[in-house]
Amino acid sequence: MFARIPALPICLAAGAFAALAACSGASSVDHPTRRAHQDNADIDWRDQVIYQIVVDRFEDGDPANNYNVEPSVPGRYQGGDWQGIIDRLPYLEELGVTALWISPVVQNTEEDGGFSSYHGYWMQDPLRPNPHFGDLEKLRELVDSAHERDMLVILDVVTNHMGQMFYYDINGNGRPDEWIQGSGTPHTCIQICNHPEYEGQCSEDELTYCENASDQLHRVQEWDPEYDPRGVQGFTSLGFSGPAEIRFPHWPELNRTPPERPPEWFGWPDDKAWFDDPEWYHRKGRPYVWWHESDYSYDFVREQETTGDFPGGLKALNTDNPDVQEALVRSFQYWIEAADFDGFRIDTVKHIDRPEVFPNERGFWGVFTDRIREHAASLGKQNFFMFGEAFDGDDELIGSYTFGGTDADGDFGRLDSVFYFSLKHRVIDPIFMDGAATRKVECLYNSRMGIEQSEWCLERGFPEGPTHGTEPHASPSRGGVGLSPQQLPVTFIDNHDLARYLFDDSRVASLRNALFYLMTFDGIPCIYYGTEQLFDGGVDPQNREPMFGGNPERGYAPFDTSHDAFQYTRDLIEMRKEHVALRRGEVAIRWVTDRPRGEVDSGIIAFERVHDDQTALVVINAADEQESTTCAPDEEGGACMETSFSAGTQLVDVSPGSEGEAFTVNGDGELAVSVPPRGGRVLLAD
């Protein structure tokens, strides 16, 4: 199905990346020029449904930019581009999504270890567009075309790290090596931590590492060495020689070169360094604590997360350096000005700053977010939305990035929202995949909002809260969104960093059930491209299937709109659009249970969405095996759900596929609602 390999344009016949840059015009940075910017004055982000697109995997609209494309090899470029998204805007409009989140647009290092940078997260130059996807004019056309269809566009940006810009010349031979040495104990343990001459120089955490690693040989990889709190050290068999020398290669055929300096109009001072300065990086190597964090102190884990390189040799920027801060701020201000984006999704947020410990330390995020908002406002753009990816289920940790603070220079903001991994790890997977108690919905919501927790929730590690910011960072006229982070979690059931939902749980009914919850609970729902086509790939890169390949296992043609999965997703989105309570209503939990499956209320999640103009009652049954109802078992009194509706109110089901079934609130104000297995109802007053 991926047999097509378009002929390369003449300018690529030489086969070098430099030829591609010359062909596309990507070797220079275009001045953003003065152009109109969509003001977004009337936007409410709670009204949006986000659709996440990995550009290379969506649609190949321009074969002329297909350099290094290897169809059917998931770790290589497939050929998708910005023209492809433009071509498929009618499909996205039919689906009903209102905001597109597109993967990073900047020029990347071309490849590493046999994998290509198709995803966009290996930034090589923060100012030049990735020529695999098109040029700046094509990117502008994409954003303008989306705006014409009333779709917002969110840009994925990376501020934590660059691609493999340099290697650590640990052995001093001037080339990037990889070798194994020792008897099984790491060299730092033999020569420092376990050596009597250096007694007391290693922390308890490092001694723990040495004890746990003592049965292993030590692998040294100069592109991606293990973390050292002193900075990566140079050494040979004769001992240490101080900090390892940093060497930037010049491999233009792989675009593994330092980025060019900015153009003159950018106004970067000649006496300031750029991204080819070793002092702009932490240079401490790759964290080794992940997947067994409990062996180490929390501070040691967080030290590695916030100063270590990102796995794969992605070099961590020293975002405490004022010049680094300024370069990143101005680079991403440029992209708003140049292409009129409406928001940023920001990668690897928890790897910068420690707001969970230092809430009133401005740090990078306090600088970056406020400066971005100010710039958006200067362009006449209101409601510029920024949400961050913190790949963690710790709601207190990820939520700490949404609180503002105050320092000697005054108040500062942080992120408007986070990509809500807490929901994925503590609600979506446990309840909808694994049959856990539905009370966890209430526990997580209460944590976020600061509502008093039950003993049941506290015993299971749900904090009191509020775990997310309670105040807006800025008004819309100042470039902010005017809403608190509590109101704006970006919710999802899967994404490009996780296995597809259907890979972990192959039951389509389970997927539909989770989508129903996503579209009716609070927050901004985000759909990963291909979910509506029942893609079921495993972890990266298998979860990044080419959309233009269709789903042959299920007999779906590319961008097929005729089957039930697409239509059900479309109908859920349409229902959400039609009813303001589902978009903006506050949540009031009406029924959840910690009783075991098999009880009369097994799998029930019921909540009201309360808005001044409308109240909707949502009732979901996450049980596979039974119809469930909003009542307790007879032996526990049989009481049914209380609602805010008055006695005698008739409520009608408006959910997709319903037949308008009606339920009447009884004289005691209680309501019994039965829901079939894996079903859901949205009830509105008749």
C-alpha positions as CSV (number, residue, x, y, z in Angstrom):
1,M,0.0,0.0,0.0
2,F,3.0,2.3,0.3
3,A,4.6,1.3,-3.0
4,R,4.6,4.7,-4.6
5,I,8.0,6.4,-4.6
6,P,7.7,9.7,-6.5
7,A,10.6,10.7,-8.7
8,L,12.9,13.2,-7.1
9,P,12.9,16.7,-8.6
10,I,16.0,17.5,-10.6
11,C,17.4,19.7,-7.9
12,L,17.6,16.6,-5.6
13,A,19.4,14.4,-8.0
14,A,22.7,14.8,-6.1
15,G,21.0,13.2,-3.1
16,A,22.3,15.6,-0.5
17,F,20.3,17.4,2.1
18,A,21.9,20.7,1.1
19,A,20.4,20.1,-2.4
20,L,17.0,19.9,-0.8
21,A,17.5,23.1,1.1
22,A,18.6,24.9,-2.1
23,C,15.6,23.4,-3.9
24,S,13.1,24.5,-1.3
25,G,14.5,27.9,-0.5
26,A,14.9,26.8,3.2
27,S,18.5,27.9,3.5
28,S,17.5,31.4,4.4
29,V,15.1,32.9,7.0
30,D,12.3,34.9,5.5
31,H,11.4,38.2,7.2
32,P,7.9,37.8,8.6
33,T,6.8,40.9,6.8
34,R,3.7,42.9,7.9
35,R,0.6,40.8,7.5
36,A,-2.8,40.7,9.1
37,H,-3.2,38.4,12.1
38,Q,-6.4,36.8,13.1
39,D,-7.4,38.5,16.4
40,N,-9.3,35.6,18.0
41,A,-11.1,38.2,20.2
42,D,-14.2,36.0,20.5
43,I,-12.5,32.7,21.0
44,D,-13.2,30.5,24.0
45,W,-10.8,27.6,24.1
46,R,-13.4,25.5,26.0
47,D,-15.4,25.4,22.7
48,Q,-12.5,23.7,20.8
49,V,-11.9,20.2,19.7
50,I,-8.2,19.7,18.9
51,Y,-7.0,17.3,16.3
52,Q,-3.3,16.3,16.6
53,I,-1.4,15.8,13.3
54,V,2.0,14.4,12.8
55,V,2.7,16.2,9.5
56,D,4.8,13.6,7.9
57,R,2.1,10.9,8.5
58,F,-1.0,12.8,7.4
59,E,-1.1,13.4,3.7
60,D,1.5,13.7,0.9
61,G,0.3,16.7,-1.1
62,D,3.6,17.7,-2.8
63,P,5.9,14.8,-4.1
64,A,8.5,17.5,-4.9
65,N,9.7,17.6,-1.3
66,N,10.0,13.8,-0.9
67,Y,13.6,13.5,0.0
68,N,14.8,10.5,2.1
69,V,11.3,9.0,2.0
70,E,11.1,5.3,2.7
71,P,7.6,4.0,2.4
72,S,6.6,1.3,4.8
73,V,9.6,1.9,7.1
74,P,7.9,3.5,10.2
75,G,11.1,5.1,11.5
76,R,11.7,7.1,8.3
77,Y,10.1,9.9,6.4
78,Q,6.8,8.9,4.7
79,G,6.2,12.1,2.7
80,G,3.4,14.0,4.4
81,D,3.6,17.8,4.2
82,W,1.8,21.1,4.8
83,Q,0.2,20.9,1.3
84,G,-1.3,17.5,2.3
85,I,-3.0,19.1,5.3
86,I,-4.4,21.8,3.1
87,D,-5.7,19.2,0.7
88,R,-7.5,17.4,3.5
89,L,-9.1,20.4,5.3
90,P,-12.5,19.4,3.9
91,Y,-12.1,16.0,5.6
92,L,-11.3,17.7,8.9
93,E,-14.1,20.1,8.5
94,E,-16.5,17.2,8.0
95,L,-15.2,15.6,11.1
96,G,-16.0,18.8,12.9
97,V,-12.7,19.5,14.7
98,T,-12.0,23.2,15.4
99,A,-8.3,23.4,16.1
100,L,-5.3,21.7,14.5
101,W,-2.2,20.8,16.5
102,I,0.6,20.3,14.0
103,S,4.0,18.8,14.8
104,P,7.1,21.0,14.8
105,V,7.9,23.0,11.7
106,V,11.6,23.9,12.3
107,Q,14.6,22.4,10.5
108,N,15.9,19.2,12.1
109,T,19.0,17.1,12.1
110,E,18.2,14.7,9.3
111,E,18.7,11.3,10.9
112,D,20.4,9.4,13.7
113,G,20.9,5.7,14.3
114,G,18.9,4.8,11.2
115,F,15.9,6.8,12.3
116,S,14.8,10.0,10.5
117,S,13.5,13.3,12.1
118,Y,10.1,13.0,10.5
119,H,8.4,13.9,13.8
120,G,10.2,17.3,14.1
121,Y,11.5,17.0,17.6
122,W,15.3,17.1,16.7
123,M,15.6,20.8,16.2
124,Q,18.7,21.9,14.4
125,D,17.7,25.5,13.6
126,P,14.8,27.3,15.4
127,L,14.3,29.9,12.6
128,R,14.2,27.8,9.4
129,P,11.3,25.7,8.2
130,N,11.7,22.0,7.6
131,P,12.1,21.6,3.9
132,H,10.5,18.1,4.0
133,F,7.2,19.9,4.6
134,G,7.4,23.0,2.4
135,D,8.5,26.6,2.7
136,L,7.3,29.5,4.8
137,E,4.8,30.5,2.2
138,K,3.2,27.1,2.2
139,L,3.0,27.1,6.0
140,R,1.3,30.5,5.9
141,E,-1.1,29.1,3.3
142,L,-1.9,26.2,5.6
143,V,-2.7,28.5,8.6
144,D,-4.7,31.0,6.4
145,S,-6.7,28.1,4.8
146,A,-7.5,26.7,8.2
147,H,-8.6,30.1,9.5
148,E,-10.9,30.5,6.5
149,R,-12.7,27.3,7.7
150,D,-12.9,28.6,11.3
151,M,-10.1,26.3,12.5
152,L,-7.4,27.5,14.8
153,V,-3.8,26.2,14.4
154,I,-1.5,25.2,17.3
155,L,2.2,24.9,16.7
156,D,4.2,22.2,18.5
157,V,7.4,23.8,19.9
158,V,10.5,22.4,21.6
159,T,12.5,24.6,24.1
160,N,14.1,22.0,26.3
161,H,16.6,20.6,23.9
162,M,18.2,20.5,20.4
163,G,18.9,17.5,18.2
164,Q,22.3,15.7,18.3
165,M,24.2,18.9,17.9
166,F,27.4,17.7,19.4
167,Y,29.1,14.7,21.1
168,Y,31.2,14.4,24.2
169,D,34.7,13.6,23.3
170,I,35.2,11.5,26.4
171,N,38.4,9.7,25.3
172,G,39.8,12.8,23.5
173,N,40.3,11.2,20.1
174,G,38.2,13.7,18.2
175,R,35.5,11.3,16.9
176,P,32.2,10.1,18.4
177,D,32.9,6.6,19.8
178,E,30.9,3.8,21.5
179,W,32.6,1.1,23.6
180,I,32.2,-1.2,26.5
181,Q,34.7,-1.5,29.3
182,G,35.2,-2.6,32.9
183,S,34.3,-5.7,34.9
184,G,30.7,-4.8,35.3
185,T,30.9,-1.8,37.6
186,P,30.6,1.7,36.1
187,H,33.8,3.7,35.9
188,T,32.5,6.5,38.1
189,C,31.8,4.0,40.8
190,I,35.2,2.3,40.6
191,Q,37.2,5.5,40.4
192,I,35.3,7.8,42.6
193,C,32.3,6.5,44.6
194,N,33.9,3.2,45.7
195,H,37.5,4.5,45.9
196,P,38.8,5.2,49.4
197,E,40.8,8.2,48.1
198,Y,37.6,10.0,47.2
199,E,35.4,8.9,50.1
200,G,32.5,11.3,50.8
201,Q,32.5,12.8,47.3
202,C,29.4,10.9,46.1
203,S,25.8,11.3,47.3
204,E,23.7,8.5,48.7
205,D,21.8,8.4,45.4
206,E,25.0,7.9,43.5
207,L,26.1,5.1,45.9
208,T,22.7,3.5,45.3
209,Y,23.3,3.6,41.6
210,C,26.8,2.0,42.0
211,E,25.3,-0.8,44.1
212,N,22.5,-1.5,41.6
213,A,24.8,-1.3,38.6
214,S,27.6,-3.4,40.0
215,D,26.7,-6.5,37.9
216,Q,26.8,-4.7,34.6
217,L,29.4,-3.8,32.1
218,H,29.7,-0.1,31.4
219,R,28.7,1.1,27.9
220,V,30.1,4.5,26.9
221,Q,28.3,6.2,24.0
222,E,29.8,9.6,23.3
223,W,26.6,10.9,21.7
224,D,24.5,9.9,24.6
225,P,26.5,9.1,27.8
226,E,24.9,8.6,31.2
227,Y,24.1,11.4,33.5
228,D,26.9,12.8,35.7
229,P,26.0,15.6,38.2
230,R,29.5,17.1,37.7
231,G,29.0,17.2,34.0
232,V,30.1,14.5,31.6
233,Q,33.8,13.8,32.3
234,G,36.6,12.9,30.0
235,F,38.5,9.8,30.9
236,T,40.6,6.9,29.7
237,S,41.9,3.8,31.5
238,L,44.4,6.1,33.2
239,G,41.7,8.1,34.9
240,F,39.7,11.3,34.7
241,S,40.7,14.4,32.8
242,G,38.1,17.0,33.7
243,P,35.0,17.9,31.7
244,A,34.7,16.1,28.4
245,E,35.4,18.4,25.4
246,I,32.3,19.3,23.3
247,R,32.6,18.8,19.6
248,F,30.1,19.9,17.0
249,P,30.4,17.8,13.8
250,H,30.0,19.3,10.3
251,W,28.0,16.7,8.4
252,P,25.9,18.7,6.0
253,E,24.6,15.6,4.3
254,L,22.8,14.7,7.5
255,N,22.2,18.3,8.5
256,R,24.3,17.6,11.6
257,T,25.9,21.0,11.7
258,P,25.5,24.0,14.1
259,P,22.7,26.3,13.0
260,E,23.5,29.4,11.0
261,R,23.4,32.6,12.9
262,P,20.2,34.6,12.5
263,P,19.8,37.0,9.6
264,E,20.7,40.7,10.2
265,W,17.0,41.8,10.4
266,F,16.6,39.5,13.4
267,G,18.8,41.9,15.4
268,W,20.8,39.3,17.3
269,P,24.0,41.0,18.6
270,D,27.2,40.1,16.9
271,D,29.0,39.6,20.2
272,K,26.5,37.1,21.5
273,A,26.8,33.4,21.0
274,W,24.2,31.3,19.3
275,F,23.3,27.6,19.5
276,D,26.9,26.5,18.7
277,D,28.2,27.6,22.1
278,P,28.8,24.7,24.7
279,E,27.9,27.1,27.5
280,W,24.3,27.1,26.2
281,Y,23.9,23.5,27.2
282,H,23.8,21.6,30.6
283,R,26.2,18.9,29.3
284,K,25.4,16.4,32.0
285,G,24.3,13.4,29.9
286,R,21.2,11.2,29.8
287,P,19.2,10.4,32.9
288,Y,19.5,6.8,34.3
289,V,16.8,6.9,37.0
290,W,13.7,6.5,34.9
291,W,11.6,3.3,35.2
292,H,13.0,2.7,38.7
293,E,12.6,6.1,40.3
294,S,11.7,4.6,43.7
295,D,15.4,3.6,44.1
296,Y,16.4,7.3,44.3
297,S,15.5,10.4,46.1
298,Y,12.8,12.6,44.5
299,D,15.3,15.5,44.2
300,F,17.9,13.4,42.4
301,V,15.3,12.2,39.9
302,R,14.1,15.8,39.3
303,E,17.7,17.0,39.0
304,Q,18.3,14.6,36.2
305,E,15.0,15.4,34.5
306,T,15.7,19.1,34.6
307,T,19.4,19.2,33.7
308,G,20.0,15.9,31.8
309,D,20.0,15.4,28.1
310,F,16.8,13.9,26.6
311,P,17.2,10.2,25.7
312,G,18.6,9.7,22.2
313,G,21.4,12.3,22.6
314,L,19.1,15.3,22.4
315,K,21.1,18.1,24.0
316,A,19.5,19.8,27.0
317,L,19.6,23.6,26.7
318,N,20.7,25.6,29.8
319,T,17.4,27.6,29.9
320,D,18.7,29.4,33.0
321,N,21.2,31.2,30.8
322,P,19.6,34.6,29.9
323,D,21.0,34.5,26.3
324,V,19.4,31.1,25.8
325,Q,16.1,32.4,27.2
326,E,16.3,35.4,24.8
327,A,17.1,33.3,21.8
328,L,14.2,30.9,22.4
329,V,11.7,33.6,23.2
330,R,12.5,35.6,20.1
331,S,12.7,32.5,17.9
332,F,9.2,31.4,18.7
333,Q,7.8,34.9,18.7
334,Y,9.0,34.9,15.1
335,W,6.8,31.9,14.2
336,I,3.7,33.7,15.5
337,E,4.5,36.7,13.5
338,A,5.5,34.8,10.4
339,A,2.7,32.2,10.2
340,D,-0.1,33.6,12.5
341,F,-0.4,30.6,14.9
342,D,-3.1,30.7,17.5
343,G,-1.3,28.7,20.3
344,F,1.6,26.5,21.3
345,R,1.8,23.0,22.5
346,I,5.1,22.9,24.3
347,D,7.2,19.7,24.5
348,T,9.0,18.3,27.5
349,V,7.8,21.0,29.9
350,K,8.7,19.2,33.2
351,H,12.4,19.1,32.1
352,I,12.7,22.8,32.7
353,D,12.3,24.6,36.1
354,R,11.1,23.2,39.4
355,P,7.9,25.1,40.2
356,E,6.7,22.3,42.5
357,V,9.5,23.3,44.8
358,F,10.1,27.0,43.9
359,P,6.7,28.4,42.9
360,N,7.9,32.0,43.1
361,E,11.1,31.5,41.1
362,R,10.4,33.0,37.7
363,G,12.6,30.6,35.8
364,F,12.3,30.0,32.1
365,W,8.6,29.4,32.0
366,G,7.8,32.7,33.8
367,V,9.9,34.5,31.2
368,F,8.8,32.6,28.1
369,T,5.1,32.5,28.6
370,D,4.7,36.2,29.6
371,R,6.9,37.3,26.7
372,I,5.0,35.2,24.2
373,R,1.7,36.6,25.4
374,E,3.0,40.1,25.2
375,H,4.1,39.5,21.6
376,A,0.8,38.0,20.6
377,A,-1.0,41.0,22.0
378,S,1.4,43.4,20.1
379,L,0.3,41.7,16.9
380,G,-3.4,42.1,17.7
381,K,-3.9,38.5,18.6
382,Q,-5.9,37.7,21.7
383,N,-6.5,34.4,23.5
384,F,-3.1,32.9,22.6
385,F,-3.2,29.4,24.2
386,M,-0.2,27.6,25.6
387,F,-0.3,24.1,27.0
388,G,2.6,21.9,28.0
389,E,3.5,18.2,27.7
390,A,4.7,16.8,31.0
391,F,4.8,13.1,30.5
392,D,3.8,12.2,34.0
393,G,0.7,11.1,36.0
394,D,1.7,13.1,39.1
395,D,-1.1,15.7,39.0
396,E,0.7,17.9,41.6
397,L,3.9,18.0,39.5
398,I,2.4,18.7,36.1
399,G,-0.2,21.1,37.6
400,S,2.6,23.1,39.2
401,Y,3.5,24.4,35.8
402,T,0.1,26.1,35.5
403,F,0.4,28.3,38.6
404,G,1.8,31.9,38.4
405,G,4.1,33.4,41.0
406,T,5.6,36.6,42.3
407,D,9.2,37.5,42.6
408,A,11.2,40.8,43.2
409,D,10.2,42.0,39.7
410,G,6.5,41.4,40.3
411,D,3.9,38.9,39.2
412,F,4.5,36.4,36.4
413,G,2.5,33.6,34.7
414,R,3.2,30.1,33.5
415,L,1.3,27.7,31.2
416,D,-2.5,28.0,30.5
417,S,-2.8,24.2,30.6
418,V,-1.1,20.9,30.4
419,F,-1.6,17.9,28.2
420,Y,-3.5,15.9,30.8
421,F,-1.5,12.7,31.4
422,S,-3.0,12.4,34.8
423,L,-6.4,11.7,33.2
424,K,-4.9,9.1,30.9
425,H,-3.1,7.3,33.7
426,R,-5.7,7.6,36.5
427,V,-9.0,7.5,34.7
428,I,-9.0,6.5,31.0
429,D,-6.8,3.4,31.2
430,P,-7.9,2.1,34.7
431,I,-11.6,2.6,34.2
432,F,-12.3,2.3,30.5
433,M,-9.7,-0.4,29.8
434,D,-9.3,-2.2,33.0
435,G,-12.6,-2.0,34.9
436,A,-11.4,0.0,37.9
437,A,-13.8,1.9,40.3
438,T,-15.4,4.8,38.6
439,R,-15.0,6.9,41.8
440,K,-11.5,7.7,40.5
441,V,-13.2,10.2,38.2
442,E,-14.4,12.1,41.2
443,C,-11.0,11.8,43.0
444,L,-9.0,13.3,40.1
445,Y,-11.5,16.1,39.5
446,N,-11.5,17.0,43.2
447,S,-7.7,17.1,43.2
448,R,-7.6,19.5,40.3
449,M,-10.3,21.8,41.6
450,G,-9.4,21.7,45.3
451,I,-12.7,20.1,46.4
452,E,-12.5,18.1,49.7
453,Q,-11.5,14.5,49.1
454,S,-13.0,11.4,50.5
455,E,-10.9,9.0,52.6
456,W,-11.2,6.5,49.7
457,C,-9.5,8.9,47.3
458,L,-6.8,10.0,49.8
459,E,-5.9,6.4,50.5
460,R,-5.2,5.9,46.8
461,G,-2.9,8.8,46.5
462,F,-5.1,11.5,45.1
463,P,-4.0,14.8,46.7
464,E,-6.3,17.4,48.2
465,G,-5.4,20.1,45.7
466,P,-6.1,22.4,44.0
467,T,-3.4,20.9,41.8
468,H,-3.9,23.3,38.9
469,G,-3.8,27.0,38.6
470,T,-6.9,28.8,39.9
471,E,-6.4,32.2,38.2
472,P,-6.0,33.3,34.6
473,H,-2.4,34.4,33.7
474,A,-3.6,37.2,31.5
475,S,-6.7,38.7,30.0
476,P,-7.4,38.2,26.3
477,S,-6.4,41.8,25.5
478,R,-3.0,41.0,27.0
479,G,-2.5,37.9,24.9
480,G,-3.9,35.5,27.5
481,V,-6.9,33.3,27.4
482,G,-8.8,34.9,30.4
483,L,-9.6,31.5,31.9
484,S,-7.9,29.6,34.7
485,P,-5.8,26.5,34.1
486,Q,-8.3,24.5,36.1
487,Q,-10.8,25.0,33.4
488,L,-8.6,24.1,30.5
489,P,-6.9,20.7,30.8
490,V,-6.2,19.3,27.3
491,T,-7.7,15.7,27.5
492,F,-6.9,12.7,25.4
493,I,-7.2,9.0,25.2
494,D,-3.9,8.4,23.2
495,N,-1.3,10.4,21.4
496,H,2.0,10.1,19.4
497,D,4.0,9.1,22.5
498,L,1.7,6.3,23.6
499,A,0.4,3.1,22.0
500,R,-2.9,3.6,20.3
501,Y,-5.9,3.0,22.5
502,L,-6.9,0.0,20.3
503,F,-3.5,-1.5,20.7
504,D,-3.8,-1.6,24.5
505,D,-7.5,-2.5,24.3
506,S,-8.8,-4.0,21.0
507,R,-12.5,-3.6,21.9
508,V,-14.0,-0.9,19.7
509,A,-16.9,-0.5,22.2
510,S,-14.3,0.5,24.9
511,L,-12.8,3.1,22.5
512,R,-16.3,4.5,21.8
513,N,-17.0,4.6,25.6
514,A,-13.8,6.5,26.3
515,L,-14.5,9.0,23.5
516,F,-18.0,9.6,24.9
517,Y,-16.4,10.5,28.2
518,L,-13.8,12.7,26.5
519,M,-16.4,14.7,24.6
520,T,-18.8,15.2,27.6
521,F,-16.5,15.9,30.6
522,D,-14.8,19.2,31.2
523,G,-11.5,20.3,29.5
524,I,-10.5,20.6,25.8
525,P,-10.7,17.2,24.1
526,C,-7.9,16.3,21.8
527,I,-8.2,13.5,19.1
528,Y,-5.1,11.9,17.8
529,Y,-5.2,11.6,14.0
530,G,-6.4,8.2,12.9
531,T,-8.5,7.5,16.0
532,E,-11.6,8.0,13.9
533,Q,-10.2,5.5,11.4
534,L,-9.6,2.9,14.2
535,F,-5.8,2.9,13.9
536,D,-4.3,0.5,16.4
537,G,-0.5,0.8,16.2
538,G,1.8,0.0,19.1
539,V,4.4,2.3,20.7
540,D,6.5,4.8,18.7
541,P,7.0,4.6,15.7
542,Q,4.2,2.0,15.0
543,N,1.6,4.4,16.6
544,R,2.4,7.0,13.8
545,E,0.8,5.2,10.9
546,P,0.5,7.1,7.6
547,M,-3.1,8.4,7.4
548,F,-2.8,8.3,3.6
549,G,-2.4,4.6,3.7
550,G,-5.9,4.1,5.1
551,N,-6.8,1.2,7.4
552,P,-6.6,-1.9,5.1
553,E,-7.1,-4.4,8.0
554,R,-10.6,-3.0,8.4
555,G,-11.1,-2.2,4.8
556,Y,-11.1,1.6,5.2
557,A,-9.8,3.6,2.3
558,P,-7.7,6.7,3.1
559,F,-9.8,9.4,4.7
560,D,-12.9,7.2,4.6
561,T,-16.0,9.0,6.0
562,S,-18.5,6.2,5.2
563,H,-18.0,3.9,8.2
564,D,-19.4,3.9,11.7
565,A,-16.2,4.9,13.5
566,F,-15.8,8.1,11.6
567,Q,-19.5,8.9,11.9
568,Y,-19.7,8.2,15.6
569,T,-16.7,10.5,16.3
570,R,-18.2,13.2,14.1
571,D,-21.6,12.9,15.8
572,L,-20.0,13.2,19.3
573,I,-18.2,16.4,18.2
574,E,-21.4,17.8,16.7
575,M,-23.3,17.0,20.0
576,R,-20.7,18.9,21.9
577,K,-20.9,21.9,19.6
578,E,-24.7,22.0,19.9
579,H,-24.9,22.1,23.7
580,V,-23.1,24.9,25.5
581,A,-23.2,23.0,28.8
582,L,-21.0,20.3,27.4
583,R,-18.4,22.9,26.4
584,R,-18.5,25.4,29.2
585,G,-20.6,24.0,32.0
586,E,-19.1,23.4,35.5
587,V,-19.0,19.8,36.6
588,A,-21.1,18.4,39.5
589,I,-20.5,14.7,40.1
590,R,-23.8,12.9,40.6
591,W,-22.9,9.2,40.8
592,V,-19.7,7.2,40.8
593,T,-19.1,4.0,42.6
594,D,-16.3,2.0,44.2
595,R,-18.5,-1.1,44.5
596,P,-17.2,-4.2,42.5
597,R,-18.3,-5.0,39.0
598,G,-21.5,-7.0,39.1
599,E,-23.4,-4.6,41.4
600,V,-26.4,-2.7,40.0
601,D,-24.4,0.5,39.5
602,S,-21.2,-1.1,38.2
603,G,-19.4,1.1,35.7
604,I,-21.6,4.2,36.2
605,I,-20.2,7.7,35.9
606,A,-22.8,10.4,36.2
607,F,-22.3,14.2,36.3
608,E,-24.0,17.4,35.4
609,R,-22.5,20.1,33.3
610,V,-24.0,23.3,34.6
611,H,-24.1,26.5,32.6
612,D,-26.2,29.6,33.0
613,D,-28.1,28.8,29.8
614,Q,-28.4,25.0,30.1
615,T,-27.7,22.0,32.4
616,A,-26.9,18.6,30.9
617,L,-26.9,15.3,32.8
618,V,-24.4,12.8,31.4
619,V,-24.5,9.2,32.4
620,I,-21.9,6.7,31.2
621,N,-21.7,3.0,31.8
622,A,-18.1,1.7,31.5
623,A,-19.1,-1.9,32.3
624,D,-18.7,-4.5,29.5
625,E,-21.1,-7.1,30.8
626,Q,-24.2,-5.5,32.1
627,E,-26.8,-2.8,31.9
628,S,-26.2,-0.5,34.9
629,T,-28.3,2.1,36.7
630,T,-27.8,5.1,38.9
631,C,-29.0,3.4,42.0
632,A,-27.5,1.6,45.0
633,P,-28.1,-2.1,45.5
634,D,-31.2,-3.0,47.4
635,E,-29.2,-4.3,50.4
636,E,-27.6,-0.8,50.7
637,G,-31.0,1.0,50.6
638,G,-31.5,1.2,46.9
639,A,-31.4,5.0,46.9
640,C,-31.0,6.6,43.4
641,M,-29.1,9.6,42.0
642,E,-30.0,13.1,43.2
643,T,-30.0,15.8,40.5
644,S,-30.4,19.5,40.4
645,F,-33.6,19.1,38.4
646,S,-36.9,19.7,40.1
647,A,-39.4,16.8,40.7
648,G,-41.4,15.9,37.6
649,T,-38.8,17.2,35.1
650,Q,-38.6,15.1,32.0
651,L,-35.1,14.6,30.6
652,V,-34.5,13.4,27.0
653,D,-31.5,11.6,25.7
654,V,-29.8,13.5,22.9
655,S,-26.7,11.4,22.5
656,P,-25.7,9.9,19.1
657,G,-27.8,6.9,18.1
658,S,-30.3,7.4,20.9
659,E,-34.0,7.2,20.1
660,G,-35.0,10.1,22.3
661,E,-35.6,8.0,25.4
662,A,-37.1,10.0,28.3
663,F,-36.5,9.8,32.1
664,T,-38.6,11.6,34.7
665,V,-37.2,13.0,38.0
666,N,-39.4,11.5,40.9
667,G,-41.0,13.3,43.7
668,D,-37.9,13.0,46.0
669,G,-35.7,14.6,43.3
670,E,-34.1,11.3,42.5
671,L,-33.6,9.8,39.1
672,A,-32.9,6.2,38.0
673,V,-31.2,6.1,34.7
674,S,-30.3,2.8,33.1
675,V,-27.5,2.6,30.5
676,P,-26.6,-0.4,28.4
677,P,-23.1,-1.9,28.5
678,R,-20.5,0.6,27.2
679,G,-23.2,3.1,26.6
680,G,-23.7,6.7,27.4
681,R,-26.6,9.2,27.7
682,V,-26.7,13.0,27.5
683,L,-30.0,14.1,29.1
684,L,-31.5,17.6,28.6
685,A,-34.7,19.0,30.0
686,D,-37.5,18.5,27.5
